[in-house]
């Protein structure tokens, strides 16, 4: 497993995996995302980034986020290599 530099969730492509590192937002946004299970330190996988919201799978749940919100979530991407 190789970790790459930090990036924003809105910039990732379908199938990419990562870890949520930081949420750059106010108290209201933080509370909303925490209630959806989007918490720093958790792994996720991008399910859809085409038109409309960014859909991620986190903790066995799929969550759709608007692009504005996704652009406030700092992530570290992970790529898995074959041994």
N, CA, C and O atoms as CSV, one atom per row, in Angstrom:
chain,resi,resn,atom,element,x,y,z
A,1,UNK,N,N,0.850,-1.172,0.000
A,1,UNK,CA,C,0.000,0.000,0.000
A,1,UNK,C,C,0.897,1.236,0.000
A,1,UNK,O,O,1.844,1.327,0.781
A,2,UNK,N,N,0.593,2.173,-0.873
A,2,UNK,CA,C,1.359,3.407,-0.979
A,2,UNK,C,C,0.420,4.576,-0.730
A,2,UNK,O,O,-0.641,4.672,-1.346
A,3,UNK,N,N,0.815,5.470,0.181
A,3,UNK,CA,C,0.029,6.672,0.437
A,3,UNK,C,C,0.599,7.805,-0.389
A,3,UNK,O,O,1.815,7.928,-0.540
A,4,UNK,N,N,-0.282,8.626,-0.919
A,4,UNK,CA,C,0.147,9.755,-1.731
A,4,UNK,C,C,-0.184,11.058,-1.032
A,4,UNK,O,O,-0.809,11.071,0.028
A,5,UNK,N,N,0.240,12.147,-1.635
A,5,UNK,CA,C,0.046,13.471,-1.052
A,5,UNK,C,C,-1.426,13.784,-0.808
A,5,UNK,O,O,-2.320,13.164,-1.385
A,6,UNK,N,N,-1.647,14.749,0.049
A,6,UNK,CA,C,-3.007,15.188,0.329
A,6,UNK,C,C,-3.633,15.825,-0.903
A,6,UNK,O,O,-2.949,16.445,-1.717
A,7,UNK,N,N,-4.922,15.664,-1.021
A,7,UNK,CA,C,-5.688,16.178,-2.145
A,7,UNK,C,C,-7.084,16.489,-1.615
A,7,UNK,O,O,-7.400,16.161,-0.471
A,8,UNK,N,N,-7.907,17.110,-2.426
A,8,UNK,CA,C,-9.287,17.338,-2.032
A,8,UNK,C,C,-10.180,16.268,-2.633
A,8,UNK,O,O,-9.950,15.813,-3.753
A,9,UNK,N,N,-11.188,15.874,-1.892
A,9,UNK,CA,C,-12.102,14.818,-2.321
A,9,UNK,C,C,-12.702,15.119,-3.692
A,9,UNK,O,O,-12.882,14.207,-4.499
A,10,UNK,N,N,-13.008,16.365,-3.961
A,10,UNK,CA,C,-13.627,16.747,-5.238
A,10,UNK,C,C,-12.729,16.450,-6.437
A,10,UNK,O,O,-13.223,16.363,-7.561
A,11,UNK,N,N,-11.417,16.293,-6.223
A,11,UNK,CA,C,-10.478,16.068,-7.322
A,11,UNK,C,C,-10.222,14.598,-7.638
A,11,UNK,O,O,-9.518,14.291,-8.600
A,12,UNK,N,N,-10.782,13.683,-6.844
A,12,UNK,CA,C,-10.499,12.263,-7.044
A,12,UNK,C,C,-11.368,11.662,-8.146
A,12,UNK,O,O,-12.372,12.242,-8.557
A,13,UNK,N,N,-10.956,10.486,-8.612
A,13,UNK,CA,C,-11.666,9.781,-9.683
A,13,UNK,C,C,-12.349,8.540,-9.135
A,13,UNK,O,O,-12.036,8.071,-8.041
A,14,UNK,N,N,-13.280,8.022,-9.907
A,14,UNK,CA,C,-14.021,6.822,-9.515
A,14,UNK,C,C,-13.038,5.690,-9.217
A,14,UNK,O,O,-12.096,5.454,-9.974
A,15,UNK,N,N,-13.271,5.000,-8.109
A,15,UNK,CA,C,-12.456,3.861,-7.729
A,15,UNK,C,C,-11.280,4.187,-6.824
A,15,UNK,O,O,-10.704,3.289,-6.209
A,16,UNK,N,N,-10.916,5.465,-6.734
A,16,UNK,CA,C,-9.792,5.818,-5.870
A,16,UNK,C,C,-10.167,5.624,-4.410
A,16,UNK,O,O,-11.308,5.850,-4.007
A,17,UNK,N,N,-9.176,5.197,-3.624
A,17,UNK,CA,C,-9.363,4.997,-2.191
A,17,UNK,C,C,-8.506,5.987,-1.435
A,17,UNK,O,O,-7.492,6.467,-1.940
A,18,UNK,N,N,-8.924,6.285,-0.225
A,18,UNK,CA,C,-8.153,7.223,0.570
A,18,UNK,C,C,-8.584,7.233,2.017
A,18,UNK,O,O,-9.401,6.427,2.461
A,19,UNK,N,N,-8.003,8.177,2.737
A,19,UNK,CA,C,-8.325,8.386,4.143
A,19,UNK,C,C,-8.684,9.858,4.311
A,19,UNK,O,O,-7.985,10.738,3.809
A,20,UNK,N,N,-9.766,10.115,5.015
A,20,UNK,CA,C,-10.180,11.491,5.285
A,20,UNK,C,C,-9.181,12.082,6.279
A,20,UNK,O,O,-8.973,11.528,7.358
A,21,UNK,N,N,-8.566,13.206,5.915
A,21,UNK,CA,C,-7.536,13.803,6.752
A,21,UNK,C,C,-8.040,15.024,7.542
A,21,UNK,O,O,-7.760,15.163,8.733
A,22,UNK,N,N,-8.782,15.897,6.861
A,22,UNK,CA,C,-9.205,17.150,7.496
A,22,UNK,C,C,-10.424,17.692,6.777
A,22,UNK,O,O,-10.573,17.513,5.568
A,23,UNK,N,N,-11.298,18.357,7.526
A,23,UNK,CA,C,-12.461,19.015,6.943
A,23,UNK,C,C,-12.304,20.503,7.198
A,23,UNK,O,O,-12.229,20.942,8.345
A,24,UNK,N,N,-12.255,21.275,6.124
A,24,UNK,CA,C,-12.051,22.720,6.235
A,24,UNK,C,C,-13.412,23.412,6.152
A,24,UNK,O,O,-13.845,23.825,5.076
A,25,UNK,N,N,-14.065,23.530,7.278
A,25,UNK,CA,C,-15.381,24.151,7.297
A,25,UNK,C,C,-15.736,24.592,8.703
A,25,UNK,O,O,-14.999,24.354,9.659
A,26,UNK,N,N,-16.875,25.235,8.799
A,26,UNK,CA,C,-17.352,25.719,10.084
A,26,UNK,C,C,-18.003,24.626,10.913
A,26,UNK,O,O,-18.073,23.463,10.515
A,27,UNK,N,N,-18.471,25.037,12.067
A,27,UNK,CA,C,-19.080,24.109,13.019
A,27,UNK,C,C,-20.270,23.364,12.422
A,27,UNK,O,O,-20.418,22.160,12.629
A,28,UNK,N,N,-21.123,24.082,11.677
A,28,UNK,CA,C,-22.301,23.453,11.086
A,28,UNK,C,C,-21.940,22.364,10.092
A,28,UNK,O,O,-22.532,21.285,10.107
A,29,UNK,N,N,-20.971,22.641,9.226
A,29,UNK,CA,C,-20.538,21.645,8.241
A,29,UNK,C,C,-19.919,20.442,8.940
A,29,UNK,O,O,-20.201,19.298,8.586
A,30,UNK,N,N,-19.082,20.703,9.925
A,30,UNK,CA,C,-18.460,19.596,10.656
A,30,UNK,C,C,-19.502,18.700,11.307
A,30,UNK,O,O,-19.404,17.476,11.219
A,31,UNK,N,N,-20.496,19.288,11.958
A,31,UNK,CA,C,-21.546,18.499,12.608
A,31,UNK,C,C,-22.321,17.674,11.590
A,31,UNK,O,O,-22.632,16.508,11.833
A,32,UNK,N,N,-22.631,18.285,10.448
A,32,UNK,CA,C,-23.389,17.578,9.406
A,32,UNK,C,C,-22.605,16.382,8.872
A,32,UNK,O,O,-23.146,15.284,8.743
A,33,UNK,N,N,-21.324,16.602,8.562
A,33,UNK,CA,C,-20.512,15.520,8.025
A,33,UNK,C,C,-20.271,14.429,9.060
A,33,UNK,O,O,-20.290,13.244,8.726
A,34,UNK,N,N,-20.046,14.812,10.299
A,34,UNK,CA,C,-19.863,13.807,11.348
A,34,UNK,C,C,-21.115,12.949,11.496
A,34,UNK,O,O,-21.020,11.740,11.707
A,35,UNK,N,N,-22.279,13.568,11.386
A,35,UNK,CA,C,-23.534,12.803,11.508
A,35,UNK,C,C,-23.718,11.834,10.348
A,35,UNK,O,O,-24.431,10.838,10.476
A,36,UNK,N,N,-23.072,12.122,9.210
A,36,UNK,CA,C,-23.123,11.219,8.060
A,36,UNK,C,C,-22.026,10.150,8.113
A,36,UNK,O,O,-21.955,9.286,7.239
A,37,UNK,N,N,-21.176,10.211,9.137
A,37,UNK,CA,C,-20.101,9.233,9.281
A,37,UNK,C,C,-18.814,9.623,8.581
A,37,UNK,O,O,-17.919,8.794,8.418
A,38,UNK,N,N,-18.711,10.885,8.164
A,38,UNK,CA,C,-17.500,11.361,7.502
A,38,UNK,C,C,-16.640,12.038,8.563
A,38,UNK,O,O,-16.840,13.197,8.925
A,39,UNK,N,N,-15.668,11.254,9.044
A,39,UNK,CA,C,-14.848,11.669,10.174
A,39,UNK,C,C,-13.378,11.498,9.802
A,39,UNK,O,O,-13.016,10.485,9.204
A,40,UNK,N,N,-12.524,12.460,10.138
A,40,UNK,CA,C,-11.096,12.307,9.846
A,40,UNK,C,C,-10.539,10.992,10.392
A,40,UNK,O,O,-10.848,10.576,11.508
A,41,UNK,N,N,-9.708,10.353,9.566
A,41,UNK,CA,C,-9.095,9.081,9.936
A,41,UNK,C,C,-9.766,7.870,9.317
A,41,UNK,O,O,-9.191,6.782,9.302
A,42,UNK,N,N,-10.990,8.049,8.801
A,42,UNK,CA,C,-11.700,6.907,8.225
A,42,UNK,C,C,-11.336,6.699,6.751
A,42,UNK,O,O,-11.168,7.667,6.009
A,43,UNK,N,N,-11.215,5.445,6.336
A,43,UNK,CA,C,-10.972,5.152,4.921
A,43,UNK,C,C,-12.274,5.264,4.124
A,43,UNK,O,O,-13.367,5.142,4.678
A,44,UNK,N,N,-12.139,5.497,2.824
A,44,UNK,CA,C,-13.294,5.612,1.934
A,44,UNK,C,C,-12.892,5.185,0.534
A,44,UNK,O,O,-11.711,5.012,0.232
A,45,UNK,N,N,-13.902,5.018,-0.317
A,45,UNK,CA,C,-13.676,4.767,-1.742
A,45,UNK,C,C,-14.641,5.620,-2.539
A,45,UNK,O,O,-15.814,5.732,-2.182
A,46,UNK,N,N,-14.160,6.225,-3.617
A,46,UNK,CA,C,-15.006,7.052,-4.475
A,46,UNK,C,C,-15.846,6.135,-5.359
A,46,UNK,O,O,-15.306,5.287,-6.069
A,47,UNK,N,N,-17.158,6.304,-5.317
A,47,UNK,CA,C,-18.089,5.497,-6.107
A,47,UNK,C,C,-18.504,6.193,-7.395
A,47,UNK,O,O,-18.681,5.543,-8.426
A,48,UNK,N,N,-18.662,7.518,-7.340
A,48,UNK,CA,C,-19.118,8.245,-8.529
A,48,UNK,C,C,-18.682,9.707,-8.441
A,48,UNK,O,O,-18.807,10.347,-7.397
A,49,UNK,N,N,-18.171,10.216,-9.549
A,49,UNK,CA,C,-17.808,11.633,-9.610
A,49,UNK,C,C,-18.340,12.289,-10.870
A,49,UNK,O,O,-18.041,13.453,-11.139
A,50,UNK,N,N,-19.137,11.542,-11.658
A,50,UNK,CA,C,-19.681,12.151,-12.869
A,50,UNK,C,C,-20.644,13.252,-12.469
A,50,UNK,O,O,-20.601,13.735,-11.337
A,51,UNK,N,N,-21.473,13.635,-13.345
A,51,UNK,CA,C,-22.383,14.761,-13.123
A,51,UNK,C,C,-23.041,14.701,-11.753
A,51,UNK,O,O,-23.408,13.632,-11.265
A,52,UNK,N,N,-23.180,15.864,-11.149
A,52,UNK,CA,C,-23.849,15.932,-9.857
A,52,UNK,C,C,-22.901,15.710,-8.706
A,52,UNK,O,O,-21.721,16.054,-8.777
A,53,UNK,N,N,-23.430,15.126,-7.634
A,53,UNK,CA,C,-22.634,15.003,-6.406
A,53,UNK,C,C,-21.518,13.969,-6.503
A,53,UNK,O,O,-21.518,13.103,-7.378
A,54,UNK,N,N,-20.571,14.087,-5.581
A,54,UNK,CA,C,-19.514,13.090,-5.416
A,54,UNK,C,C,-20.065,12.045,-4.452
A,54,UNK,O,O,-20.507,12.384,-3.354
A,55,UNK,N,N,-20.041,10.777,-4.856
A,55,UNK,CA,C,-20.564,9.700,-4.017
A,55,UNK,C,C,-19.384,8.878,-3.513
A,55,UNK,O,O,-18.560,8.402,-4.293
A,56,UNK,N,N,-19.319,8.719,-2.184
A,56,UNK,CA,C,-18.259,7.902,-1.603
A,56,UNK,C,C,-18.870,6.797,-0.750
A,56,UNK,O,O,-19.989,6.911,-0.250
A,57,UNK,N,N,-18.104,5.733,-0.603
A,57,UNK,CA,C,-18.492,4.653,0.306
A,57,UNK,C,C,-17.590,4.756,1.514
A,57,UNK,O,O,-16.369,4.643,1.405
A,58,UNK,N,N,-18.199,4.971,2.664
A,58,UNK,CA,C,-17.451,5.093,3.911
A,58,UNK,C,C,-18.168,4.274,4.974
A,58,UNK,O,O,-19.364,4.457,5.198
A,59,UNK,N,N,-17.450,3.380,5.623
A,59,UNK,CA,C,-18.026,2.520,6.675
A,59,UNK,C,C,-19.273,1.776,6.196
A,59,UNK,O,O,-20.275,1.754,6.911
A,60,UNK,N,N,-19.243,1.183,5.044
A,60,UNK,CA,C,-20.327,0.387,4.450
A,60,UNK,C,C,-21.559,1.205,4.060
A,60,UNK,O,O,-22.583,0.621,3.707
A,61,UNK,N,N,-21.494,2.519,4.110
A,61,UNK,CA,C,-22.603,3.377,3.682
A,61,UNK,C,C,-22.144,4.229,2.501
A,61,UNK,O,O,-20.981,4.626,2.422
A,62,UNK,N,N,-23.069,4.502,1.590
A,62,UNK,CA,C,-22.777,5.408,0.484
A,62,UNK,C,C,-23.335,6.779,0.833
A,62,UNK,O,O,-24.481,6.916,1.263
A,63,UNK,N,N,-22.481,7.807,0.632
A,63,UNK,CA,C,-22.856,9.171,0.971
A,63,UNK,C,C,-22.622,10.059,-0.245
A,63,UNK,O,O,-21.550,10.022,-0.850
A,64,UNK,N,N,-23.629,10.859,-0.602
A,64,UNK,CA,C,-23.516,11.798,-1.716
A,64,UNK,C,C,-23.247,13.188,-1.158
A,64,UNK,O,O,-23.958,13.666,-0.274
A,65,UNK,N,N,-22.200,13.832,-1.690
A,65,UNK,CA,C,-21.813,15.166,-1.240
A,65,UNK,C,C,-21.751,16.108,-2.428
A,65,UNK,O,O,-21.257,15.735,-3.492
A,66,UNK,N,N,-22.241,17.314,-2.257
A,66,UNK,CA,C,-22.123,18.325,-3.296
A,66,UNK,C,C,-20.648,18.642,-3.536
A,66,UNK,O,O,-19.812,18.445,-2.654
A,67,UNK,N,N,-20.340,19.125,-4.716
A,67,UNK,CA,C,-18.944,19.407,-5.057
A,67,UNK,C,C,-18.335,20.491,-4.171
A,67,UNK,O,O,-17.140,20.451,-3.879
A,68,UNK,N,N,-19.139,21.450,-3.744
A,68,UNK,CA,C,-18.635,22.483,-2.848
A,68,UNK,C,C,-18.187,21.901,-1.516
A,68,UNK,O,O,-17.139,22.275,-0.989
A,69,UNK,N,N,-18.977,20.991,-0.978
A,69,UNK,CA,C,-18.617,20.331,0.281
A,69,UNK,C,C,-17.399,19.425,0.057
A,69,UNK,O,O,-16.475,19.407,0.870
A,70,UNK,N,N,-17.409,18.673,-1.054
A,70,UNK,CA,C,-16.295,17.760,-1.345
A,70,UNK,C,C,-14.980,18.517,-1.511
A,70,UNK,O,O,-13.909,17.964,-1.259
A,71,UNK,N,N,-15.055,19.774,-1.931
A,71,UNK,CA,C,-13.831,20.559,-2.109
A,71,UNK,C,C,-13.291,21.091,-0.773
A,71,UNK,O,O,-12.239,21.728,-0.744
A,72,UNK,N,N,-13.999,20.834,0.323
A,72,UNK,CA,C,-13.536,21.244,1.645
A,72,UNK,C,C,-13.000,20.073,2.461
A,72,UNK,O,O,-12.598,20.237,3.613
A,73,UNK,N,N,-12.999,18.885,1.846
A,73,UNK,CA,C,-12.544,17.688,2.553
A,73,UNK,C,C,-11.169,17.292,2.022
A,73,UNK,O,O,-11.030,16.887,0.868
A,74,UNK,N,N,-10.163,17.415,2.874
A,74,UNK,CA,C,-8.792,17.063,2.526
A,74,UNK,C,C,-8.614,15.559,2.773
A,74,UNK,O,O,-8.975,15.049,3.834
A,75,UNK,N,N,-8.055,14.862,1.785
A,75,UNK,CA,C,-7.881,13.419,1.877
A,75,UNK,C,C,-6.454,13.032,1.508
A,75,UNK,O,O,-5.732,13.802,0.875
A,76,UNK,N,N,-6.065,11.845,1.907
A,76,UNK,CA,C,-4.797,11.257,1.478
A,76,UNK,C,C,-5.171,10.030,0.661
A,76,UNK,O,O,-5.828,9.123,1.172
A,77,UNK,N,N,-4.760,9.990,-0.603
A,77,UNK,CA,C,-5.108,8.862,-1.460
A,77,UNK,C,C,-4.199,7.679,-1.174
A,77,UNK,O,O,-3.051,7.832,-0.756
A,78,UNK,N,N,-4.746,6.503,-1.412
A,78,UNK,CA,C,-4.026,5.253,-1.182
A,78,UNK,C,C,-4.104,4.441,-2.469
A,78,UNK,O,O,-5.183,4.279,-3.040
A,79,UNK,N,N,-2.974,3.936,-2.920
A,79,UNK,CA,C,-3.001,3.015,-4.050
A,79,UNK,C,C,-2.429,1.685,-3.582
A,79,UNK,O,O,-1.396,1.634,-2.914
A,80,UNK,N,N,-3.107,0.634,-3.938
A,80,UNK,CA,C,-2.672,-0.700,-3.523
A,80,UNK,C,C,-1.824,-1.301,-4.629
A,80,UNK,O,O,-2.183,-1.246,-5.805
A,81,UNK,N,N,-0.699,-1.874,-4.240
A,81,UNK,CA,C,0.172,-2.519,-5.206
A,81,UNK,C,C,0.147,-4.017,-4.979
A,81,UNK,O,O,-0.035,-4.492,-3.858
A,82,UNK,N,N,0.333,-4.745,-6.060
A,82,UNK,CA,C,0.408,-6.188,-5.965
A,82,UNK,C,C,1.760,-6.556,-5.337
A,82,UNK,O,O,2.772,-5.936,-5.663
A,83,UNK,N,N,1.793,-7.550,-4.445
A,83,UNK,CA,C,3.067,-7.952,-3.838
A,83,UNK,C,C,4.006,-8.596,-4.827
A,83,UNK,O,O,5.116,-8.985,-4.462
